[in-house]
């Protein structure tokens, strides 16, 4: 059974609209905002405390949430009360709202990049990568993303560059194992020539679990608050 939130068709018609907010069950579960079949925004994957694109939650009666992920089911329970009545102004006041900026647009910078709102330009190739189309890049069209300067050759001498404070890349085609740690995760990545990056699943208690990516890294951003460490595989000449 797949349940999700959907928008109204219009302000007057409560029939199902074109937008939906759901958990994507492919790979490691993550939150998606979709327009039809097109992903518009990605809330990131669960790190044990929160979804990686969101700030660390504070104890609050305004927003409470529970994430359940096991072999039988995946679901998110959330209660969100976002307005407060102001007696003095006789108006509703927003007391909580979600984060939204250009980096929250899905894959805004293209593959193998990191979107950073504090940079100018905000799209940056990962270290050891160069723009796929330098001409487009110079005209602020970053959608083509970046390619490796030195292709991986699986020689056994590859290593990893560490990026801190991230909303992790799209996990829809990832592999994960809750039972192993970061060191074993690195070893598994090195043994698989298709592996391009790895990270912990859960940041609590020093970190646990293993999350592995294959191919291009899509929709990575520098987190504005707490984020996760990401280890990107590189040829030894790029280390």
N, C-alpha and C positions, 0 to 999 in steps of 0.2 A: 504494500500500500504506500503510495506516494502522496503526501499531503504538503501543501505549500500555501503561502499567502499570495493573493492576486489583487491587482488594482480593479477599481470599477471601470466599466466601459466608458462612462462619462460621469460628470458631477450629478446628473439626474438619474442615471441608469446603473443599478448595482450589479448588473450582469458582469461576467468575467471580462476584464480588460486585457490589454496586451502585455502588461508588466507582471512579473511574478518574482517572489522572493523565496528562495528554497535552499535546501541542503543538497549539494551535488554528491551522490554516493559513489561516483567513479574515482578510483584511486583512494587517496586519503580525504575524508569528507571536508568540504569547505562551503562557505556561504556564497551564493550567487544571486545577483539581481539581473534578471533577463528581460529582454523585450522580444517576445515571441521565442525564437530559438537562438537569438543572439545574446551573448553575455555582455552586459553593460558595465557592471561593477562586480568586484570579487572581494568578499569580506575576509578572505584568507582562511587558513586552516586553524584548528583548535590546538593551543599549546599547553593545555592543562589548566589554564587560568582564564583565557579569553581567546577570541579570534585575532589573528596576528595583525590585522589592519586597525584594530580598535585600541584605545588607551586602556591601561590597567584599570579595572573597575573599582570604584570606591563603594563602601557600604552605604546604601541609599534606599529609602523606601520608594524612590521614583522608578528604579529599574532593578528587577531581579531576574536572574536567568539560571537555567540548569541545562547542561549538555550531557547527553547519554550516548555512548558509543560502545557497543559490544558486538558479539558474533550474531546476535539476533535482530538488533535494531539500532537505528541512528535517529535521534531526534533532539530538538531544542525547544525547551519550554521558556517562554519569556513573557514578563508582564512589564509594560512600559507606560508610565503616566507622565506625560511631558508638559502639561500646562497647569498653571496655578492662577486662581482668581485673585486679582489685586483689588481690595475694597476701596482703596484711595482713588485709583484711576478707573474703577469699574470696568476692568478689561482682563482678558486672559493673558498671562505672561508665560513665554516659553522658558522653562527652567532646565531642559535637556534637549540637545539635538545632536544629530550624527555628524561625523566629520565628512566633508566633501571638498575636494580640490581637484586639479587636473590629474594628479597622480592616481586618483580613484577611478578614473576612466579605464576600463579594462584594456590592458596591453597598449597603453597610450604611447609608450616609448619603443614598442616593438620588442623582438626577442633579444636576449642576452644583454640587457641594459638594466640600469637601476634608476628609477624616478626619484628625484630629490628636490623637494620644494624650496630648499634653502640655496640651491645652486642656480646659476644662470649660464647656459640653458639648463632646464630642469632634467633633461634626459642625458644620461652619461653611460657610455659603453663600459661594461665590466673590464677590469684590468686585463690586458692581453687580448682584447677584442677591438676591432675597428669598424667604423660605420659601413654597412653594406653598400650604401649609396652616399658617398661624400657630398655630392651635389645636393641631393635631397636634404641631407643633414644640415648643410649650410643655410638652407632655406627654411629651417625649423620644421621639416617634415621628418619626424623620427620613426614613423610607423614601420619602416623596413628593418629597423634594429641594427644589430651588429653581428659580425662573423669573427671567428677566431683568427688571430694573426698567425698562429702556429697550430695546425691541426693536431689533434690527439693521435698518437700512433700506437698506443697500448704497449709500449716497450718495457713496462715494468718500472720506469723511472718517473712516472707522473707524480705530481704532488697536488696540494690544494692551497688556494688563497681563501682566507677567512674574511667574511663580511659581517659586521655586527649591526644590530638594531634594524632588522629587516621585517617587512611583511614578506613571507616566503613566497617563492614562485607558485604558479598554478599547479595544484596537486592532482588534477584529474587523470593524469597518466603516470602517476608516481607509484612506487612500491613502498610498503612500510612493514615494520615488525615491532611490536610493543615490548618484546622481551629482551632485546639486546641494547647495549650501550653504544656510545659514540665511537670508541676505538674499534669495536667489531664492525660497526657501520662503515667506517673508513675502509677497513679491510675488504668488506664485501663490495664496496664501490670499485676499489682498485682491481678486483678480480673480474669485474664485468666491464668489457670494453665499451659498452654503450652507456655506462653510468657517467653523468656529467656533474653531479653535485649531491651533497647529502647534508642532513641536519638532524638534530634531536626532534622527537615528536613532542615531548613534554618537558617544559622548562623547570618544573618544580623539583626541589631537592637536589639541585645540581645538574639536572637533566637526565632523561632516560628515553629509550625507544630510538628507532631508526627510520628515517624518511629519505628515500633515494629518488633522484630524477634521472630521466633518460632523454637525450636530445636537447633542444633549445629550452632555455629558462625564460618563461613568459610571465609578465606582470609582477616583477619584483619592484618594491619601493623601499626607500629608507623610511623607517617608521618615525613618526613624530614623537612617540613616547617609547615605551618598552617595545623591544622587538627581539627576534631570534637570530642566532648565529647561523650563517650559511657558508658551507665549504664548497668552493667551486673548483672542479678538477682542471689542472693546467699541465701542459707539457713542461718538462723540466727546464727547458730553455727560457720559460716565462716566469720562473720562480726566483 
